[in-house]
Amino acid sequence: MTPRRVLLKRALGAVAFALAGLLASAPVLAQGGPVVFAAASLKNALDEIGAAWAKEGKPPVKVSLAASNTLAKQIEQGAPADLFFSADLDWMDYLAGKNLIRPETRTNLLANSIVLIAPKDSPVSLTVGQGMDLAKALGDGRLAMGNVDAVPAGKYGKAALEKLGAWAGVKDRIAQAESVRAALLLVSRGEAPLGIVYATDAAADPKVKVVGTFPADSHPPIVYPVAVLKDATSADAAAFLDFLRGPAAADAFRRQGFTILDKARSGS
């Protein structure tokens, strides 16, 4: 072999070695559909949106539903997910503070409201507002809510009750659930006479009725942010985020009772 060929062979070997190193260090994009960690209250809307996405020939979306606090902690501990769809700003901020989301993808997409619910056949009548006697309306039962220290719906509910002067009378009579859907189930089954859930949850369960809606100024604004996670591996993660911000998803969200935020596409 001539010296020139020897040098060429060595050069090609060096290039191949360097390329292998680059490929080894580059993130590997999974070919499966995106994995979405989403607040439990988004179940019905995401079921519909996921079906619409798959109908376009895209890889099926895998959705893991739980309370936003539970999902954020799982992500922090390394659970494999591509997007996080939270029911409040605090838990998205929590992950952002730990550099676990791609900040340029963050979008404040939806708004919601919280309501007081009772079983469908309940005779309870109560005007939700300042000075309401919630303790009397409960009778011997308990008020079903998401965990008031961690679950977004629970935090919103506690804030509203404090603002309306009703918290002191019921704080020792709370049936705290692991998610808003779990609180909904307690009322739906008749295990709790009253509960506080999102308006969208109440609309999704025919076994409950809305007693009243909490004033918007009685609690922090209910905002649902969504973002692609820093360690996302699905090649379709960004595309599904765009789909969530598109017209087909907007129609599905509205059908479930959510409000689309005007500036959702800018993430502001």
Secondary structure, 3 states (H helix, E strand, C coil): CCHHHHHHHHHHHHHHHHHHHHHHHCCCCECCCCEEEEEHHHHHHHHHHHHHHHHCCCCCCEEEEECHHHHHHHHHCCCCCCEEECCCHHHHHHHHHCCCECHHHCEEEEECCEEEEEECCCCCCCCCCCCCCHHHHHCCCCEEEECCCCCHHHHHHHHHHHHCCCHHHHCCCEEEECCHHHHHHHHHCCCCCEEEEEHHHHHHCCCEEEEEECCHHHCCCCEEEEEEECCCCECCHHHHHHHHCCHHHHHHHHHCCCEECCCHHHCC
